[in-house]
Each structure stands twice: as structure tokens, then as C-alpha cells.
Amino acid sequence: MYRILIVDDEPVIRKGITSFIDLKKEEITVDDQYANGAEALAALKKQPYDILITDIKMPLIGGIELTKQALELYP
């Protein structure tokens, strides 16, 4: 089972991504969703995720910086 972290500042996008994926068929769980990179980074420091889906432009920490820091935490 893969654990996904979705990060986007628009709730409709987060919901759309979640509803687009056939979670049971793909054996995926959407464990957390956050509206900005800072919240997501705090969550990543507590536990790893298998897949990170992130927007590029967000408040506080953007998606590219979030991805860089996630890779530093979990190479």
C-alpha cells in the first residue's frame, strides 16, 4: 500500500486529485493533504510518504523547494 501526501493551496485541486485516483484499485491511501509547503514539510519531518504530489507555486514554501527538502530528508 502506497501512502500519498497531496499539497496544493487550492482545496478544489486537492479534492480533484483525490477523487481522480481509483485508490482501492491502485492500493493507495491519501494519508494527508496540506495547503502549503510549510505544513507539508512539518508532516514529512514526522513520517515518510511514498508519493508526494505538490503544486509549484504556494504560500510560504513552494513545491520545488518542498521537493528538494523532502529529498534531503528521504533520499
PDB file as gemmi writes it, atoms N, CA and C in Angstrom:
CRYST1    1.000    1.000    1.000  90.00  90.00  90.00 P 1                      
ATOM      1  N   MET A   1       0.854  -1.175   0.000  1.00  0.00           N  
ATOM      2  CA  MET A   1       0.000   0.000   0.000  1.00  0.00           C  
ATOM      3  C   MET A   1       0.900   1.239   0.000  1.00  0.00           C  
ATOM      4  N   TYR A   2       0.661   2.131  -0.943  1.00  0.00           N  
ATOM      5  CA  TYR A   2       1.420   3.371  -1.048  1.00  0.00           C  
ATOM      6  C   TYR A   2       0.709   4.495  -0.301  1.00  0.00           C  
ATOM      7  N   ARG A   3       1.481   5.305   0.388  1.00  0.00           N  
ATOM      8  CA  ARG A   3       0.941   6.451   1.121  1.00  0.00           C  
ATOM      9  C   ARG A   3       1.268   7.734   0.353  1.00  0.00           C  
ATOM     10  N   ILE A   4       0.238   8.558   0.100  1.00  0.00           N  
ATOM     11  CA  ILE A   4       0.399   9.783  -0.682  1.00  0.00           C  
ATOM     12  C   ILE A   4       0.205  11.008   0.200  1.00  0.00           C  
ATOM     13  N   LEU A   5       1.022  12.023  -0.076  1.00  0.00           N  
ATOM     14  CA  LEU A   5       0.867  13.340   0.529  1.00  0.00           C  
ATOM     15  C   LEU A   5       0.545  14.313  -0.601  1.00  0.00           C  
ATOM     16  N   ILE A   6      -0.596  14.987  -0.515  1.00  0.00           N  
ATOM     17  CA  ILE A   6      -1.017  15.959  -1.528  1.00  0.00           C  
ATOM     18  C   ILE A   6      -0.894  17.358  -0.944  1.00  0.00           C  
ATOM     19  N   VAL A   7      -0.220  18.253  -1.694  1.00  0.00           N  
ATOM     20  CA  VAL A   7      -0.003  19.617  -1.222  1.00  0.00           C  
ATOM     21  C   VAL A   7      -0.398  20.590  -2.332  1.00  0.00           C  
ATOM     22  N   ASP A   8      -1.423  21.383  -2.068  1.00  0.00           N  
ATOM     23  CA  ASP A   8      -1.879  22.407  -3.014  1.00  0.00           C  
ATOM     24  C   ASP A   8      -2.654  23.447  -2.233  1.00  0.00           C  
ATOM     25  N   ASP A   9      -2.492  24.718  -2.595  1.00  0.00           N  
ATOM     26  CA  ASP A   9      -3.166  25.782  -1.856  1.00  0.00           C  
ATOM     27  C   ASP A   9      -4.630  25.940  -2.251  1.00  0.00           C  
ATOM     28  N   GLU A  10      -5.091  25.202  -3.237  1.00  0.00           N  
ATOM     29  CA  GLU A  10      -6.489  25.278  -3.657  1.00  0.00           C  
ATOM     30  C   GLU A  10      -7.214  23.978  -3.264  1.00  0.00           C  
ATOM     31  N   PRO A  11      -8.208  24.081  -2.370  1.00  0.00           N  
ATOM     32  CA  PRO A  11      -8.921  22.879  -1.914  1.00  0.00           C  
ATOM     33  C   PRO A  11      -9.570  22.085  -3.041  1.00  0.00           C  
ATOM     34  N   VAL A  12     -10.078  22.765  -4.057  1.00  0.00           N  
ATOM     35  CA  VAL A  12     -10.742  22.056  -5.164  1.00  0.00           C  
ATOM     36  C   VAL A  12      -9.746  21.176  -5.923  1.00  0.00           C  
ATOM     37  N   ILE A  13      -8.515  21.611  -6.025  1.00  0.00           N  
ATOM     38  CA  ILE A  13      -7.486  20.809  -6.703  1.00  0.00           C  
ATOM     39  C   ILE A  13      -7.146  19.583  -5.861  1.00  0.00           C  
ATOM     40  N   ARG A  14      -6.964  19.784  -4.553  1.00  0.00           N  
ATOM     41  CA  ARG A  14      -6.676  18.642  -3.673  1.00  0.00           C  
ATOM     42  C   ARG A  14      -7.793  17.602  -3.753  1.00  0.00           C  
ATOM     43  N   LYS A  15      -9.030  18.066  -3.711  1.00  0.00           N  
ATOM     44  CA  LYS A  15     -10.173  17.147  -3.792  1.00  0.00           C  
ATOM     45  C   LYS A  15     -10.214  16.461  -5.157  1.00  0.00           C  
ATOM     46  N   GLY A  16      -9.928  17.205  -6.225  1.00  0.00           N  
ATOM     47  CA  GLY A  16      -9.939  16.638  -7.568  1.00  0.00           C  
ATOM     48  C   GLY A  16      -8.907  15.539  -7.744  1.00  0.00           C  
ATOM     49  N   ILE A  17      -7.712  15.767  -7.221  1.00  0.00           N  
ATOM     50  CA  ILE A  17      -6.663  14.742  -7.314  1.00  0.00           C  
ATOM     51  C   ILE A  17      -7.094  13.487  -6.560  1.00  0.00           C  
ATOM     52  N   THR A  18      -7.639  13.686  -5.375  1.00  0.00           N  
ATOM     53  CA  THR A  18      -8.081  12.553  -4.556  1.00  0.00           C  
ATOM     54  C   THR A  18      -9.182  11.763  -5.242  1.00  0.00           C  
ATOM     55  N   SER A  19     -10.138  12.458  -5.849  1.00  0.00           N  
ATOM     56  CA  SER A  19     -11.253  11.746  -6.479  1.00  0.00           C  
ATOM     57  C   SER A  19     -10.880  11.155  -7.841  1.00  0.00           C  
ATOM     58  N   PHE A  20      -9.842  11.653  -8.465  1.00  0.00           N  
ATOM     59  CA  PHE A  20      -9.416  11.185  -9.783  1.00  0.00           C  
ATOM     60  C   PHE A  20      -8.750   9.808  -9.707  1.00  0.00           C  
ATOM     61  N   ILE A  21      -8.065   9.539  -8.616  1.00  0.00           N  
ATOM     62  CA  ILE A  21      -7.323   8.293  -8.471  1.00  0.00           C  
ATOM     63  C   ILE A  21      -8.251   7.212  -7.899  1.00  0.00           C  
ATOM     64  N   ASP A  22      -8.258   6.053  -8.532  1.00  0.00           N  
ATOM     65  CA  ASP A  22      -9.011   4.908  -8.001  1.00  0.00           C  
ATOM     66  C   ASP A  22      -8.151   4.290  -6.897  1.00  0.00           C  
ATOM     67  N   LEU A  23      -8.366   4.772  -5.684  1.00  0.00           N  
ATOM     68  CA  LEU A  23      -7.491   4.433  -4.567  1.00  0.00           C  
ATOM     69  C   LEU A  23      -7.453   2.944  -4.252  1.00  0.00           C  
ATOM     70  N   LYS A  24      -8.603   2.294  -4.253  1.00  0.00           N  
ATOM     71  CA  LYS A  24      -8.639   0.862  -3.923  1.00  0.00           C  
ATOM     72  C   LYS A  24      -7.952   0.027  -4.995  1.00  0.00           C  
ATOM     73  N   LYS A  25      -8.210   0.351  -6.243  1.00  0.00           N  
ATOM     74  CA  LYS A  25      -7.615  -0.414  -7.340  1.00  0.00           C  
ATOM     75  C   LYS A  25      -6.099  -0.284  -7.335  1.00  0.00           C  
ATOM     76  N   GLU A  26      -5.606   0.916  -7.083  1.00  0.00           N  
ATOM     77  CA  GLU A  26      -4.169   1.181  -7.136  1.00  0.00           C  
ATOM     78  C   GLU A  26      -3.465   0.891  -5.808  1.00  0.00           C  
ATOM     79  N   GLU A  27      -4.220   0.462  -4.788  1.00  0.00           N  
ATOM     80  CA  GLU A  27      -3.670   0.209  -3.457  1.00  0.00           C  
ATOM     81  C   GLU A  27      -2.930   1.422  -2.915  1.00  0.00           C  
ATOM     82  N   ILE A  28      -3.649   2.538  -2.889  1.00  0.00           N  
ATOM     83  CA  ILE A  28      -3.093   3.819  -2.457  1.00  0.00           C  
ATOM     84  C   ILE A  28      -3.974   4.392  -1.361  1.00  0.00           C  
ATOM     85  N   THR A  29      -3.338   5.029  -0.387  1.00  0.00           N  
ATOM     86  CA  THR A  29      -4.089   5.797   0.600  1.00  0.00           C  
ATOM     87  C   THR A  29      -3.575   7.229   0.582  1.00  0.00           C  
ATOM     88  N   VAL A  30      -4.493   8.169   0.549  1.00  0.00           N  
ATOM     89  CA  VAL A  30      -4.128   9.577   0.664  1.00  0.00           C  
ATOM     90  C   VAL A  30      -4.117   9.867   2.161  1.00  0.00           C  
ATOM     91  N   ASP A  31      -2.919   9.858   2.740  1.00  0.00           N  
ATOM     92  CA  ASP A  31      -2.803   9.980   4.184  1.00  0.00           C  
ATOM     93  C   ASP A  31      -3.005  11.410   4.670  1.00  0.00           C  
ATOM     94  N   ASP A  32      -2.483  12.371   3.943  1.00  0.00           N  
ATOM     95  CA  ASP A  32      -2.593  13.766   4.378  1.00  0.00           C  
ATOM     96  C   ASP A  32      -2.705  14.691   3.173  1.00  0.00           C  
ATOM     97  N   GLN A  33      -3.306  15.859   3.445  1.00  0.00           N  
ATOM     98  CA  GLN A  33      -3.408  16.921   2.451  1.00  0.00           C  
ATOM     99  C   GLN A  33      -3.115  18.240   3.157  1.00  0.00           C  
ATOM    100  N   TYR A  34      -2.296  19.077   2.527  1.00  0.00           N  
ATOM    101  CA  TYR A  34      -1.939  20.356   3.129  1.00  0.00           C  
ATOM    102  C   TYR A  34      -2.055  21.471   2.102  1.00  0.00           C  
ATOM    103  N   ALA A  35      -2.280  22.701   2.618  1.00  0.00           N  
ATOM    104  CA  ALA A  35      -2.493  23.861   1.764  1.00  0.00           C  
ATOM    105  C   ALA A  35      -1.212  24.636   1.473  1.00  0.00           C  
ATOM    106  N   ASN A  36      -0.114  24.307   2.150  1.00  0.00           N  
ATOM    107  CA  ASN A  36       1.139  24.996   1.842  1.00  0.00           C  
ATOM    108  C   ASN A  36       2.317  24.085   2.161  1.00  0.00           C  
ATOM    109  N   GLY A  37       3.462  24.470   1.622  1.00  0.00           N  
ATOM    110  CA  GLY A  37       4.653  23.647   1.764  1.00  0.00           C  
ATOM    111  C   GLY A  37       5.188  23.564   3.178  1.00  0.00           C  
ATOM    112  N   ALA A  38       4.985  24.600   3.973  1.00  0.00           N  
ATOM    113  CA  ALA A  38       5.486  24.594   5.349  1.00  0.00           C  
ATOM    114  C   ALA A  38       4.783  23.521   6.183  1.00  0.00           C  
ATOM    115  N   GLU A  39       3.475  23.433   6.060  1.00  0.00           N  
ATOM    116  CA  GLU A  39       2.727  22.392   6.784  1.00  0.00           C  
ATOM    117  C   GLU A  39       3.139  21.003   6.311  1.00  0.00           C  
ATOM    118  N   ALA A  40       3.302  20.857   5.008  1.00  0.00           N  
ATOM    119  CA  ALA A  40       3.689  19.562   4.449  1.00  0.00           C  
ATOM    120  C   ALA A  40       5.088  19.166   4.907  1.00  0.00           C  
ATOM    121  N   LEU A  41       6.008  20.121   4.959  1.00  0.00           N  
ATOM    122  CA  LEU A  41       7.367  19.825   5.397  1.00  0.00           C  
ATOM    123  C   LEU A  41       7.379  19.380   6.858  1.00  0.00           C  
ATOM    124  N   ALA A  42       6.569  20.014   7.688  1.00  0.00           N  
ATOM    125  CA  ALA A  42       6.461  19.599   9.092  1.00  0.00           C  
ATOM    126  C   ALA A  42       5.961  18.155   9.185  1.00  0.00           C  
ATOM    127  N   ALA A  43       4.995  17.803   8.348  1.00  0.00           N  
ATOM    128  CA  ALA A  43       4.486  16.424   8.332  1.00  0.00           C  
ATOM    129  C   ALA A  43       5.552  15.450   7.842  1.00  0.00           C  
ATOM    130  N   LEU A  44       6.312  15.859   6.824  1.00  0.00           N  
ATOM    131  CA  LEU A  44       7.367  14.998   6.293  1.00  0.00           C  
ATOM    132  C   LEU A  44       8.466  14.748   7.319  1.00  0.00           C  
ATOM    133  N   LYS A  45       8.701  15.704   8.198  1.00  0.00           N  
ATOM    134  CA  LYS A  45       9.732  15.528   9.222  1.00  0.00           C  
ATOM    135  C   LYS A  45       9.301  14.497  10.262  1.00  0.00           C  
ATOM    136  N   LYS A  46       7.994  14.271  10.379  1.00  0.00           N  
ATOM    137  CA  LYS A  46       7.479  13.299  11.347  1.00  0.00           C  
ATOM    138  C   LYS A  46       7.421  11.889  10.784  1.00  0.00           C  
ATOM    139  N   GLN A  47       7.125  11.781   9.470  1.00  0.00           N  
ATOM    140  CA  GLN A  47       6.994  10.456   8.867  1.00  0.00           C  
ATOM    141  C   GLN A  47       7.197  10.535   7.363  1.00  0.00           C  
ATOM    142  N   PRO A  48       7.715   9.467   6.758  1.00  0.00           N  
ATOM    143  CA  PRO A  48       7.899   9.456   5.300  1.00  0.00           C  
ATOM    144  C   PRO A  48       6.605   9.105   4.571  1.00  0.00           C  
ATOM    145  N   TYR A  49       6.536   9.518   3.332  1.00  0.00           N  
ATOM    146  CA  TYR A  49       5.438   9.173   2.429  1.00  0.00           C  
ATOM    147  C   TYR A  49       6.054   8.532   1.195  1.00  0.00           C  
ATOM    148  N   ASP A  50       5.285   7.716   0.507  1.00  0.00           N  
ATOM    149  CA  ASP A  50       5.787   7.072  -0.698  1.00  0.00           C  
ATOM    150  C   ASP A  50       5.723   7.993  -1.910  1.00  0.00           C  
ATOM    151  N   ILE A  51       4.675   8.822  -1.978  1.00  0.00           N  
ATOM    152  CA  ILE A  51       4.457   9.704  -3.130  1.00  0.00           C  
ATOM    153  C   ILE A  51       4.106  11.092  -2.635  1.00  0.00           C  
ATOM    154  N   LEU A  52       4.737  12.096  -3.219  1.00  0.00           N  
ATOM    155  CA  LEU A  52       4.452  13.497  -2.916  1.00  0.00           C  
ATOM    156  C   LEU A  52       3.913  14.158  -4.181  1.00  0.00           C  
ATOM    157  N   ILE A  53       2.677  14.649  -4.119  1.00  0.00           N  
ATOM    158  CA  ILE A  53       2.078  15.390  -5.233  1.00  0.00           C  
ATOM    159  C   ILE A  53       1.931  16.825  -4.758  1.00  0.00           C  
ATOM    160  N   THR A  54       2.593  17.760  -5.435  1.00  0.00           N  
ATOM    161  CA  THR A  54       2.614  19.132  -4.958  1.00  0.00           C  
ATOM    162  C   THR A  54       2.455  20.139  -6.088  1.00  0.00           C  
ATOM    163  N   ASP A  55       1.827  21.251  -5.739  1.00  0.00           N  
ATOM    164  CA  ASP A  55       1.740  22.409  -6.626  1.00  0.00           C  
ATOM    165  C   ASP A  55       3.102  23.090  -6.604  1.00  0.00           C  
ATOM    166  N   ILE A  56       3.411  23.853  -7.640  1.00  0.00           N  
ATOM    167  CA  ILE A  56       4.701  24.546  -7.688  1.00  0.00           C  
ATOM    168  C   ILE A  56       4.638  25.870  -6.929  1.00  0.00           C  
ATOM    169  N   LYS A  57       3.621  26.673  -7.213  1.00  0.00           N  
ATOM    170  CA  LYS A  57       3.501  27.986  -6.571  1.00  0.00           C  
ATOM    171  C   LYS A  57       2.496  27.912  -5.427  1.00  0.00           C  
ATOM    172  N   MET A  58       3.029  28.073  -4.201  1.00  0.00           N  
ATOM    173  CA  MET A  58       2.191  28.043  -3.000  1.00  0.00           C  
ATOM    174  C   MET A  58       2.746  29.038  -1.997  1.00  0.00           C  
ATOM    175  N   PRO A  59       1.935  29.406  -1.010  1.00  0.00           N  
ATOM    176  CA  PRO A  59       2.429  30.301   0.029  1.00  0.00           C  
ATOM    177  C   PRO A  59       3.484  29.609   0.908  1.00  0.00           C  
ATOM    178  N   LEU A  60       4.337  30.412   1.500  1.00  0.00           N  
ATOM    179  CA  LEU A  60       5.374  30.001   2.452  1.00  0.00           C  
ATOM    180  C   LEU A  60       6.496  29.215   1.786  1.00  0.00           C  
ATOM    181  N   ILE A  61       6.264  27.992   1.393  1.00  0.00           N  
ATOM    182  CA  ILE A  61       7.275  27.181   0.700  1.00  0.00           C  
ATOM    183  C   ILE A  61       6.631  26.612  -0.557  1.00  0.00           C  
ATOM    184  N   GLY A  62       7.246  26.869  -1.694  1.00  0.00           N  
ATOM    185  CA  GLY A  62       6.733  26.367  -2.959  1.00  0.00           C  
ATOM    186  C   GLY A  62       7.043  24.888  -3.151  1.00  0.00           C  
ATOM    187  N   GLY A  63       6.461  24.318  -4.178  1.00  0.00           N  
ATOM    188  CA  GLY A  63       6.590  22.893  -4.437  1.00  0.00           C  
ATOM    189  C   GLY A  63       7.994  22.436  -4.783  1.00  0.00           C  
ATOM    190  N   ILE A  64       8.745  23.251  -5.498  1.00  0.00           N  
ATOM    191  CA  ILE A  64      10.113  22.850  -5.859  1.00  0.00           C  
ATOM    192  C   ILE A  64      10.990  22.803  -4.615  1.00  0.00           C  
ATOM    193  N   GLU A  65      10.889  23.830  -3.773  1.00  0.00           N  
ATOM    194  CA  GLU A  65      11.666  23.838  -2.532  1.00  0.00           C  
ATOM    195  C   GLU A  65      11.229  22.698  -1.612  1.00  0.00           C  
ATOM    196  N   LEU A  66       9.941  22.443  -1.544  1.00  0.00           N  
ATOM    197  CA  LEU A  66       9.429  21.337  -0.737  1.00  0.00           C  
ATOM    198  C   LEU A  66      10.005  20.012  -1.223  1.00  0.00           C  
ATOM    199  N   THR A  67      10.036  19.822  -2.513  1.00  0.00           N  
ATOM    200  CA  THR A  67      10.577  18.583  -3.084  1.00  0.00           C  
ATOM    201  C   THR A  67      12.060  18.433  -2.763  1.00  0.00           C  
ATOM    202  N   LYS A  68      12.818  19.518  -2.870  1.00  0.00           N  
ATOM    203  CA  LYS A  68      14.249  19.474  -2.532  1.00  0.00           C  
ATOM    204  C   LYS A  68      14.451  19.068  -1.076  1.00  0.00           C  
ATOM    205  N   GLN A  69      13.676  19.673  -0.190  1.00  0.00           N  
ATOM    206  CA  GLN A  69      13.827  19.360   1.230  1.00  0.00           C  
ATOM    207  C   GLN A  69      13.352  17.946   1.552  1.00  0.00           C  
ATOM    208  N   ALA A  70      12.321  17.494   0.861  1.00  0.00           N  
ATOM    209  CA  ALA A  70      11.834  16.115   1.049  1.00  0.00           C  
ATOM    210  C   ALA A  70      12.917  15.115   0.628  1.00  0.00           C  
ATOM    211  N   LEU A  71      13.599  15.406  -0.467  1.00  0.00           N  
ATOM    212  CA  LEU A  71      14.671  14.527  -0.932  1.00  0.00           C  
ATOM    213  C   LEU A  71      15.859  14.522   0.034  1.00  0.00           C  
ATOM    214  N   GLU A  72      16.115  15.644   0.697  1.00  0.00           N  
ATOM    215  CA  GLU A  72      17.165  15.681   1.702  1.00  0.00           C  
ATOM    216  C   GLU A  72      16.803  14.818   2.910  1.00  0.00           C  
ATOM    217  N   LEU A  73      15.521  14.855   3.289  1.00  0.00           N  
ATOM    218  CA  LEU A  73      15.071  14.051   4.430  1.00  0.00           C  
ATOM    219  C   LEU A  73      15.065  12.558   4.102  1.00  0.00           C  
ATOM    220  N   TYR A  74      14.590  12.222   2.914  1.00  0.00           N  
ATOM    221  CA  TYR A  74      14.420  10.831   2.499  1.00  0.00           C  
ATOM    222  C   TYR A  74      14.992  10.633   1.102  1.00  0.00           C  
ATOM    223  N   PRO A  75      16.315  10.447   0.999  1.00  0.00           N  
ATOM    224  CA  PRO A  75      16.959  10.345  -0.334  1.00  0.00           C  
ATOM    225  C   PRO A  75      16.468   9.219  -1.182  1.00  0.00           C  
TER     226      PRO A  75                                                      
END                                                                             
